[in-house]
Amino acid sequence: MFVRHILTLLFLTVTANVVVSADPIVLFRGTRQMDLSAGVTYLIDADHTLGPQDAYSRRETFRPLRGESVQIPRNGVMWVYLELVNESDTERWFLENQLNVEEMALYLPGEGDWRVRQHGGNRVPFADREIQTRRPTVALDLPEGTPVPVLLRVSDYQSSNVRLRVFSDRRFARYVQEDTFLLGLAFGSFAALILYNLLVFATARERIYLVYALYMVAFFFNQLAQERLFSQYIEPNQPYGFFWFVIFSAATAVFGVEFFRRFVDTPRTTPLLDRIARGVQLVSIAIGASAFVSAGPTSADLINIVALVAMAVILVVLVVRIIAGDRLALVCLAGSIIYLLGTTAEIMSALVQIQVTPFVVYGQLYGALAQVLFLGFALGRRTAETRDSLLAMQTSYRTDLGTRDHRTNARSGKDGAATPRAGGDRSPDGTPQPCGTRQTRAGVRHLPRADSTCTITSGCGASTSSR
């Protein structure tokens, strides 16, 4: 009986720790930035029926955040509650969710109820956001020493995650500048590589450079859309939707698969995988075309799944070529591994419930930069190898042709054929005649030749030509 009471007491203690609201989050003096986990609680609103006052009245049933993030249910709503105590010398703070969501609304206590203060997220056009940043961000005025309760309503269509971070005003301004600089560096590198490969194609007329440039163009705009730069600079007055994401993702899959098909020559080296790759391209084209009719979470999920299949096919093709001894395939795989892992993690975080880490947030974009650099090197090296092979073939051909000409001339001399003499042919009176002519009684007659040039032994100073 005593043991039973002890077990019951332990169970009640654990249960109490789960449902009791967390302690306030203290912003100490000197704090400029903080990732929020301990002190953050949440409640799933499965029916989308709770208002801010109803959610706050149930705060004792909120669950504490385990780890650094929590996934929002698909087409779901999550209420997030926390209390902030400011003990620093800064009153202006910014609360950011590191992943984009459909909507994030900030509620603060007013006169007897909770009132919405700010809106952010994909649903709000960039031009209409109070805090004009790419990610959902709200501003907080925190008086020193006074606890401020914060209630957030977060919703999403694709099971995004809540991962909160708070900044002081000066640190937030520097953070935005640093983030903009890194994005500009990444996209500027993409743009330079696109221009370079287009110039190479215009000069060399090798189609694989055009396919590679189109692949990078598609990826460039795909990342512009995913990083919300497309909404910021191209469509600032429109809410972010799924249309451009589906279009650019489909184009990336089509041109990416096509590049690897041409680079590895899958029709010749791996015919079965080549047919699978062509099927992936056709499905991607169909999903992309469907966006002109209807683009939503379902089509976004489908193109994500097709992208995973495309990456799996590319990975298998590279492994097969590596086993066959293709060193450039190893270079492609080494350069693509971070991008493949980052893209897979980002897609899986939208499809299933996994913990979101900084690698998931940034792995795809910066992994892609490494990928295009490695692929560009491999493509240039493959072109150099092809050029060296063609030059070797041309040299061998010229050598064989010269050897045949020498043997022909030698046989002609043995057979008593007229062998041209140094200084050219001479007329009967000893006057030198131009190469390819002969003096007769009727006058000078031009001799027919099978080639438009003379041999070096004719004395005309012309060399043997293979044309």
Secondary structure, 3 states (H helix, E strand, C coil): CHHHHHHHHHHHHHHHHHHCCCCCEEECCCCCEEEECCCCEEEEECCCCCCHHHHHHCHHHCEECCCCCEECCCCEEEEEEEEEEECCCCCEEEEEECCCCCEEEEEEECCCCEEEEEEECCCCCHHHCCCCCCCCEEEEECCECCEEEEEEEEEECCCCEECEEEEEHHHHHHHHHHHHHHHHHHHHHHHHHHHHHHHHHHHHCCHHHHHHHHHHHHHHHHHHHHCCHHHHHCCCCCCCCCHHHHHHHHHHHHHHHHHHHHHHCHHHHCHHHHHHHHHHHHHHHHHHHHCCCCCCHHHHHHHHHHHHHHHHHHHHHHHHHHHCCCHHHHHHHHHHHHHHHHHHHHHHHHHCCCCCCHHHHHHHHHHHHHHHHHHHHHHHHHHHHHHHHHHHHHHHHHHHHHHHHHHHHHHHHHCCCCCCCCCCCECCCCCECCCCEEEECCEEEECCCCCCCCCHHHCCCCCCCCC
